[in-house]
Amino acid sequence: MELSVNIDHIATLREARKERFPSPIHAAVEVELGGADGITVHLRSDQRHIKERDVELLKQVARTELTLEMAATSQMASIAKRIKPACITLVPEAPGEVTTQRGLVLLNQKEDLKSYISDLKKYGITVGLFINPDIEQIKEAARIGAQYIEINTNEYSLLHRSKIRDEIIRIARVAKAARREGIGVHAGHGLDYRNIQPLLSVMEITGYSIGFAIVARAVFVGLRQATQEMVQRIKGVR
């Protein structure tokens, strides 16, 4: 199982004062030294935290896999084709949202998303989709050419530990269906040091994208150690 650390909130802190620091580039180095398998950033259309320049520099500096989260727009496609991150996770964007809450709705999707994905693949980019744990969407994800899905764990993260069993069963069914279609399975959103543990029982999930919990922990112990602690939980390192 692999961990990709989302470092958006480092840029959020920088933009709070419109300073040059803290640097997402420095953050990327720290999380890699902490054992992360990848770096994730979300380049929003308004570039309110991560900037296009950040992604350019991360592509040059990161030694692990760089994943770019973005909306399926022509503007983002142009940036992605020029920078060529290792992976792109297509996500929905809503004006004014604090963070992405819902997954893409693939049912009744027009052919333009299929061609959008196909076009990105021509540049050697692996393309995935951020979706809710809805088994009906898996065949559609396969039809339009997704190479992996990232299961939205927002609902899971809000449940009390005593009530998560049914949600884990639902997530597991989706993950198994995706693997049968030859689609890789990742998970992310709202995951932390506590709620990650039960989810590890879903063996079909091979990658996790976690950001806020790690950055919040880093306030007290530093980003490298915060990453190490999450790596230990995910990989069972003692």
C-alpha positions in Angstrom: 0.0 0.0 0.0 1.3 3.5 -0.9 0.8 6.9 0.6 0.6 10.1 -1.4 0.7 13.2 0.7 -1.5 16.1 -0.3 0.5 19.3 0.5 -2.2 21.8 -0.5 -2.5 23.1 3.0 1.1 24.2 3.0 0.2 26.6 0.1 -3.0 27.6 2.0 -0.8 28.7 4.9 1.4 30.6 2.5 -1.5 32.4 0.8 -3.0 33.4 4.2 -0.4 36.1 4.4 0.6 36.2 0.7 4.1 35.3 1.6 6.7 33.3 -0.2 6.8 30.7 2.6 6.1 28.0 3.6 7.1 26.5 0.3 5.2 23.5 -1.1 8.6 22.5 -2.7 10.2 22.3 0.7 7.2 20.4 2.0 7.5 17.8 -0.8 11.2 17.2 0.2 10.2 16.7 3.8 7.3 14.2 3.1 9.6 12.2 0.8 12.2 12.0 3.5 9.4 10.9 5.8 8.8 7.9 3.5 5.9 9.1 1.3 5.5 7.3 -2.0 4.1 10.3 -3.8 3.1 14.0 -3.7 -0.4 15.2 -4.5 -1.6 18.8 -5.2 -4.9 20.2 -6.3 -4.6 23.0 -8.9 -7.9 24.7 -8.7 -9.2 27.0 -11.5 -8.8 30.0 -9.2 -5.3 28.9 -8.0 -6.3 30.0 -4.5 -3.6 27.9 -2.9 -1.5 25.7 -5.2 -0.2 27.8 -8.2 0.7 26.7 -11.6 4.3 27.6 -10.8 4.2 25.3 -7.8 3.3 22.3 -10.0 6.1 23.2 -12.5 8.7 23.2 -9.7 7.3 20.1 -8.0 7.6 18.2 -11.3 11.3 19.2 -11.4 12.1 18.5 -7.7 9.9 15.5 -6.6 11.6 12.2 -6.7 8.4 10.3 -6.1 5.2 10.1 -8.1 3.5 13.5 -8.6 -0.3 13.5 -8.8 -2.2 16.5 -10.0 -5.9 16.8 -9.0 -7.8 19.0 -11.3 -11.2 19.7 -12.9 -11.7 18.4 -16.5 -11.5 21.8 -18.2 -9.6 22.9 -21.3 -7.5 25.3 -19.1 -6.3 22.5 -16.8 -5.7 20.1 -19.8 -3.4 22.7 -21.3 -1.4 23.0 -18.1 -1.3 19.2 -17.6 0.0 18.5 -21.1 2.8 21.0 -20.6 3.9 19.9 -17.2 3.2 16.2 -17.5 2.7 15.0 -14.0 2.9 11.2 -13.5 -0.8 11.0 -12.6 -3.9 13.2 -12.9 -7.0 12.6 -10.7 -10.0 14.4 -12.2 -12.3 15.9 -9.6 -15.4 18.0 -9.5 -15.1 21.6 -8.5 -17.8 23.9 -7.1 -17.4 27.7 -6.7 -16.8 28.7 -3.1 -16.3 25.2 -1.7 -13.8 24.8 1.1 -12.7 21.4 -0.1 -13.9 18.8 -2.5 -16.9 17.1 -1.0 -18.4 14.9 -3.7 -17.1 12.6 -6.4 -17.6 12.9 -10.1 -21.0 11.6 -11.4 -20.2 9.3 -14.3 -23.6 7.9 -15.1 -25.0 9.4 -18.3 -21.6 11.0 -18.9 -21.1 12.5 -22.4 -18.4 11.2 -24.7 -16.4 14.4 -24.1 -14.9 13.0 -20.8 -13.8 9.8 -22.6 -12.0 11.9 -25.3 -10.6 14.2 -22.6 -9.0 11.2 -20.8 -7.8 9.7 -24.0 -6.1 13.0 -24.9 -4.2 13.2 -21.6 -3.0 9.6 -21.9 -1.2 10.5 -25.2 1.1 12.6 -23.1 2.1 9.6 -20.9 -0.1 10.6 -18.0 -2.0 8.0 -15.9 -5.5 9.3 -15.5 -7.9 8.5 -12.6 -11.3 9.6 -11.4 -12.4 10.8 -7.9 -15.8 9.1 -7.3 -18.2 8.2 -4.5 -18.3 4.5 -3.5 -21.1 3.7 -5.9 -20.7 0.4 -7.6 -22.9 1.5 -10.6 -20.2 3.9 -11.6 -17.4 1.4 -12.1 -18.4 0.0 -15.5 -18.7 3.6 -16.7 -15.3 4.5 -15.3 -13.9 1.6 -17.3 -15.8 2.6 -20.4 -14.4 6.1 -20.5 -10.9 4.8 -20.0 -10.0 5.6 -16.3 -6.9 3.8 -15.2 -7.7 4.1 -11.5 -10.3 5.5 -9.2 -9.9 7.3 -6.0 -12.8 6.4 -3.7 -14.2 9.4 -1.9 -14.0 8.5 1.8 -15.6 11.7 3.1 -18.8 9.9 4.3 -16.7 7.2 5.9 -14.6 9.7 7.7 -17.7 11.3 9.3 -19.0 8.1 10.8 -18.5 7.0 14.4 -16.3 4.0 14.7 -19.2 1.9 15.8 -21.1 2.6 12.6 -18.4 2.2 9.9 -18.9 -1.5 9.2 -21.6 -1.0 6.5 -19.6 1.8 4.8 -16.4 -0.4 4.7 -18.5 -3.2 3.1 -19.8 -0.7 0.5 -16.3 0.6 -0.2 -14.9 -3.0 -0.5 -17.6 -3.9 -3.0 -16.7 -1.0 -5.2 -13.0 -1.7 -4.9 -13.5 -5.3 -5.9 -15.6 -4.4 -8.9 -13.0 -1.9 -10.0 -10.2 -4.5 -9.8 -12.4 -6.9 -11.9 -12.5 -4.2 -14.6 -8.7 -3.8 -14.4 -8.9 -0.4 -12.7 -6.6 0.5 -9.9 -8.1 1.6 -6.6 -7.0 4.5 -4.3 -8.9 6.2 -1.5 -8.9 9.6 0.1 -10.6 12.5 1.7 -11.0 13.0 5.4 -8.7 10.2 6.4 -6.6 10.6 9.5 -4.3 8.6 11.9 -7.3 7.0 13.6 -9.9 6.2 10.9 -7.3 4.9 8.4 -6.9 1.6 10.4 -10.2 -0.1 9.7 -10.0 0.8 6.0 -6.7 -1.1 5.6 -8.8 -4.3 5.7 -9.9 -3.5 2.1 -6.9 -5.1 0.3 -8.0 -3.9 -3.1 -7.1 -0.4 -2.1 -3.4 0.0 -3.0 -3.0 3.8 -2.5 -4.1 6.5 -0.1 -4.1 10.2 -0.6 -4.0 12.1 2.8 -3.3 15.7 3.4 -4.9 17.7 6.1 -4.4 15.3 9.0 -0.7 15.0 8.2 -0.2 18.8 7.8 -2.1 19.4 11.1 0.0 16.9 12.9 3.1 18.5 11.5 2.4 21.7 13.4 3.4 19.8 16.5 6.0 17.2 15.3 7.2 18.5 11.9 6.2 17.3 8.5 8.8 14.6 8.2 7.8 12.9 11.4 4.0 13.4 10.7 4.5 11.6 7.4 6.5 8.8 9.0 3.8 8.2 11.5 1.2 7.8 8.7 3.5 5.6 6.8 3.8 3.3 9.8 0.0 3.1 10.2 -0.5 2.2 6.5 2.4 -0.1 6.0 2.5 -1.7 9.5 6.1 -0.5 10.0 7.2 -0.8 13.7 
